[in-house]
Amino acid sequence: MPTRYPTNLPPVPEDRWNPKQVGQSTHGIGFAQTTYEIDATTDAEAEVRILAWIDHDAEDDLRGATAEAAEQLSSTRWRVTLMILGEF
């Protein structure tokens, strides 16, 4: 189940959970969608960590954004799709 911003976000560590953008962002009318990989042990943890990292490091307006864990890559790594609402 996707996690919607805002939620209780954890403090972001110095390594930012080693996020990596995978592929190109997709932009449509009223949204942008990007896929990332991030260190986490559960799908829910991965979703919250993506939102926390973007909220911490970027100036993007995350109101209404959703993060959905799409695939577990290993026991400590997930692929997560982030959808941000707005005009891009």
C-alpha positions, 0 to 999 in steps of 0.5 A: 500500500502506498505511503502518502506525504506527509507522514511521520518521517524519520531523521535522515542519516548522512548516507541518505540510505544510499538512494539511486535514481533508476531511469528517467522521470516521467512527467504528465499533466499534473504529476511527475513519477520517478523510480529509485532504489533505497536501503530498507528492510521492509516495503513500508520502511522504503516508502517512508525513507524515500519521502524523508530523503526527498523532503530533506534534500530537495525543495520539491513540494511533496504535498500529496506525493505518494511512494510505493515500494515496487520491488524488493531487490535484496533483503536490504534494498528496495525499488520505490516509485515516487509520484509528486503532484504538480505542474512540471 
